[in-house]
Amino acid sequence: MRVALLTREYPPEIYGGAGVHVDFLARHLAGLVDLQVHCIGAARTTAHAYRPPADLPSGVNPALSVLATDVAMAAGVVAGGPDVVHSHTWYANLAGQLSGLTLGAPHVVTAHSLEPSRPWKAEQLGGGYRVSSWVERSAFEAAAAVVAVSNGMRAEILAAYPGVDPARLHVVRNGIDTELYRAPAPGAEAAAAAAVRRDLGIDPDRPYLVFVGRITRQKGVAHLLRAALDFDPSVQLVLLAGAADTPELAAETDAAIATLRARRTGVVVHSAMLARPDVVSVLAGSAAFVCPSVYEPLGIVNLEAMACGVPVVASTVGGIPEVVDDGRTGLLVPYDEHDPVGFEAGLAAAVHRVLSDPAAALAMGRAGRARAVEEFSWDRIARQTVAVYEAALS
């Protein structure tokens, strides 16, 4: 079976969970199908890469630039003649739909998030948000198969896009590579991980909480920064936070960090992209991982923390409860958009509960690692994905 995998993100250009998903899925699909990867961005040897046409007007809306790139990608996919086309996120959905129609091949789409559920993207795309929403709806409703990364995402798709046939909708969760994401072995590995943490400015004599993610409304960073005002003064807060979606959001976040630093010490912020081993070193040394997302179809970063043996404090949104087993691998905090103060108080209380009972936190970390190994292996996810391809071809 020849499969074309279409994506915006692909190594070395990865910035979010969808990119991580595609990276590892491709690695494991390569042994099961004849795979070609098509991505957006700079040329690379591992995939066919496409850039916007050079003659686009300056200042063109980013969404229109994506569509122009998708047309070029579709032409490249058609030239390869795959049996199945599989696109990820709206950035590649149009290329998948166009190439599938041209070839008469089934188009499979994976839903990592839904545009109607992220209205704040209008801040980033302006009128292009209406374009991205149209692209996504068209692709989902016409696709031979739609993959949801959680049962929560499945329900969300059916509510947002009633034109999608439930019989064509499959649940295949994100996976985790538990060999890459694990606590360092005693000795040289542990010493190297400790050195990474020291170089990042993390005090080895104080426990710390960690957040890893982009600065976007979706990730709920503002809630975490306000909740942290009530964290135990002895605990550090480490933010491995990527660039903000907009200048306005960057300014809001910087102001919230300044307010927090005026009230407490131990606020460590790194906005530069870290190498994966360094992220693992930070995760593995933390007292807990905090995920304050207000929208999260699954939350692959929670799997990363669990695989490192770390308890997770997270919101109850989307597919997170399908990953974090409340009371066993971490603690879940109910989120209500109409009660942000209550949510922030709940985050602070859950963090305090984890920090005040080290034995229970250790047990949660061990249970999280076991759950990641047993239920979220990439080999399992890749085989489930191939089964979706076979169903789409039948």
N, C-alpha and C positions, 0 to 999 in steps of 0.2 A: 504493500500500500504506500503510495506517494502522498506525503502530507506537506502542505505549505503552512507554516506558522507565521502569522502576521502580528506585529507589535510595534509600539512606539519605542519602548525601552528594551535594550539588550546590552549585555556587557560590552564595553566597560561603562556604558551610559545607563545607569539604573538609579532611580531616585525614590521609588515607592514600592509598595507591596505587589502591585501587578507585575512590575519588572522582575522582582525576585521570583515570583511564581513562574513567569515565562522562562527565566534563566534555568531553574532547576527542572521544570517540566521538559524543556528541550533536551537537557542532558539525559534524562531517563527515557524519553521517547525515541532517542536516536538508536537505541538497541532494539526497538520494537517495530519501527517503520522507517521508510526512506524519507528522511526529513530535510526540508530546506527552510531556513529562517529568513524572513524579510522584515527589516526594521527601518526606523526613521533616524537619521543622524549621520555622523561621520562614517567614512568608509572603514571597513574592518574585514579581516580575513574569515571571520566566523559566521558572517551573514551577508545577505544582499542588503545594502543600505541605500536610502533615498533621501534627497534633500529637496526643499522647495525650489521651483524653477527660478533661475536667476533674474528673469525679466518681470517678476511680480512687482507691482508698484510699492514704493517704500511706504511703510506705515500701514500696510494691509492688515486687516484683522487677523489675529493668529489662527482662528478657526478656518478662515479661507485658505491660509497658507497650508494648513494640514490637508485640506481637501485636494489642493493642487498636488501635494506630495503623494496623496493616496492614489491619484490617477496614474502617476508614474509607477507606484508600487504595484498596482493592479496589472499594468502592462508587463512588469517583470515576473509576476506570479503566473500570468497566462503563458509566458514564454517557457516556463518550467513544466507546464502541463501536469499539475498534481491531480490526484483522485479526490482529495478533500482539502478544503481551505478552512483554516481555523484562525479567527481574528480575536484579538484581546484589546478591549477598551475602545471607545468611540474614535480614538485617534487612528485606528486601523480598520474599523468596521466598514467604512465605505470601500476601501480597497478590497476587503474580503467579499463584500456584496457584488461589486463590479466584476471581479475576477471569477467568482462563482457563476454569475450569470453568463459571462462570456464563454466559459468552459463547459457549462452545463454540469458543474460539479457541486456537491453539497457544501454549503457554507455553515460552519459551526462557529458560534460566538460564545465566549466566556464572559459572564457578568461579574466584574470585580467591584462594581458600584453602579448606581443609576443616576443619570443626570437629573431627573425630577426630584431626587432626594437630596440634591446638593445645590440649592438655589444660590448659595454664596459664591458659586463659580461665576456668576454674572459680574462680580467685582473684578475677576481676573480676565474674562473673555468679552465683557460688554455684550453687544448684540450677537457675538459669536456663540454665546450660550444657547440662543435659540437654534443656531445651526447645529451645534453638537447634540442638542436634544433631538432634533429632527433626524440626524444621522443614526443615532442610537435606536430610536423607535423604528425606523425603517428597517434597519438591519435585524433587530430582534424579531419583528413580526414576519419577516421574509425568510429567516434562517431555517435550515433543515433541522437544526438542533441548537438549543440554548443550554449552556452549562451555568448553573448557579454554584457559588462557592460555599453555600450553607443553606439549610432549610429556611432560615430567616430571609436570605436573599431570594429564594424561590418564591416565597409568599409575597415579597416586595415586587418582584417582576410581574406576577399575575395581577397584583393590584394596580400597578402603574401601566401595564400594557396588556389589557384584556384580550387583545388580538392574538396573543401568543397561545398556541395550543398546549395545554398542560401535558399532553402525551409527548411533546417534543422537548420538554423541559427536564433536565437531569441535574442531580446534585453530585458534584465532585469537589470535595473540599481542597483547600490549600494543603501543602505538605511541608515537611521540615527535614533537612539533612542533619540527623543527630550525630553524625561523625564530625561535621564542621561546627555545629552548635553543641558544645559540651563544656563542662568545667575542665580547666587545665589539670593535667596529671601532676601529682606532687613532684617536687624537684625542679628541674630546669624550666618546664612549661609554666609552673606556678610562679617561679621567679620572674620569668619574662612578662607574664600577665601583670604582676605587681608593678613592674617597671613601667609598663604602658600606663597604668592608672596614675602612678606618680608623675609621669611626664605630662599627663592631662590636668594635673593640679588637684587630684583627689587625695585628701588627707587619709593616709593608711590607718590612722588611729581613731577614725570616726566612721560609724556606719553610714551608708548612703543609699538613697533611692534613685532610680534611674528612669528616664523617659527617652525613648528613641523614636523619632518621627519627623515629619515635615511640619512647618509652621503653616497650618491651614485651619480654617474654621472647623473642619471635620474632626481634627485631632483633639480639640478641647483643651489646648495648652493654657488658655486664659483661665479656665476652671482650675487647672492644676496649680498655677501660680498663686491664685487667690487661696486655694486650700492650703498651700504650703505656709501661709502666714500662721497657721495653727499647728504645724508639725512641731514635734519635739525639737528644741533648739540644738540638741546634740547631733541630730541627723543632718547629713548633707543632702542636697538635691542636685543631681547631675542631669543636665539636658544635652543630649546629642541631637540637636534640632537643626534640620536643614533650612534652606532659605525660605523666607516667607513668600506666599503666593502674590502678595501685592505690597507696594511701599507703605500703604496705610496700615496693613496688618503688621508689617515689620515694626512700624513706629509704636503701635499699640503694645506689641509684645516687649519691645525694648523698655517701654515705660513701666510695664508690669514687673519686669525683671529688676529694674532700678528700685521700684517700691519694695520689692521683696528683699533686695540686698540692703536697703536702708533699715530693715527690721531684723535681719538675721545674717549670720555668716554661713559659709559653706555652700554657696550657690555657684555651681560650676557649669558654664555654658560653652559648648563647642558647636559652631555652625558649619565648619568645614567637614566635607565628607571624609569619614574614617574608613580605613581598610577593614574588611570583614573580621579578620583576626583581632583587631583592636576593639571593635564593637563587642565581640564575644568576651574579651578580657574584662570589659567594663560590666557587661551583663552578669557574668559569672561571679564577680566580686560583690555584687550589690545585695542589700538586705531584702529588697523587693523591687519588682518592676511595676510602674504605675501607668495605666492606660486610661486616660480620661475622655476617650473619644465620645463624640455626640452622634457619630454615624460610622459604622464599621461593619461591612458585609461579613467578614470573618475575623480579621485581625491577626495576620501572619506573624506580626512582631510579638504577640503573646506566646505563640508557639516557640519562637526563638528563645524567649526568656525561660519558658518551661523546659526546653531541651537543655538549657544551661543549669537546670536545677534550682531555679529561683521562683519563689512564690509571686503571684500576680494579683495586684489590686486593680480592678477594671470596672468599667461601666457595664450596664446590662444591655446595651444596644446591639441590634443586628445579630450577627452570628457569634458574638463573643461568648454567650453562655453555652454554645456548642463546643467551645474550646476550653474555657476555664470552668472547672467543676467547683462550684461555690462551696467553700468549707473544706475541700479536699486538696485542690491544687492552687487555691487562692481565695480571694474574697471578691464578691460582686457588689457593686453599689448601684442602686436604682437611679436611673436618669429620667428627669422630667424637665422638658425645655421650659416649662412655666415656673419651675422652682430651682433656679441655678444655685441659690444660697444653700438650699437643702442638699443638693448634689455635692457641693463643695464641702459641706460639713460631713457628709457621708464618706467622702474620700479621706478626709483628715482622720475620722474615727476608724476607718478600716486600716489605714496606715499605722495608727497607734496600736491597734489590736495585733497586727503582725509584728511590730517592733517590740511589743511588751511580752511576747511569748516566743522566744527563740526556738524552743523545742518544737512547737507547733509549726513555726515557719520552716524549719528544716524538714519536717515531715511533708509539708505542702510542696516544697521544692523537689523532694524525692518522688512524690506521687506525680508531679507535673512532668518530670523527666520520663517516668515510666509510661505515662499516657502519650507523650509525644512519640516515643519509640514504637509503642504498640499500635497506635491508631492513625498516625499521620505520616507514614513513610512515603517518600516520593515514588518508590517502585510501585506501591499500591495505587497511588494517584495516577501514574502514567498508564497502568493497565486499565483502570476505570475509564480514562480518557480514550484509549483505543477502542473500548467497547462502545463509547458514544459514536466514534467514527463509523464503526461497523453498522450500528443502528441507522445512522444517517445514510449510508450507502445502500441499505437493504430496501 
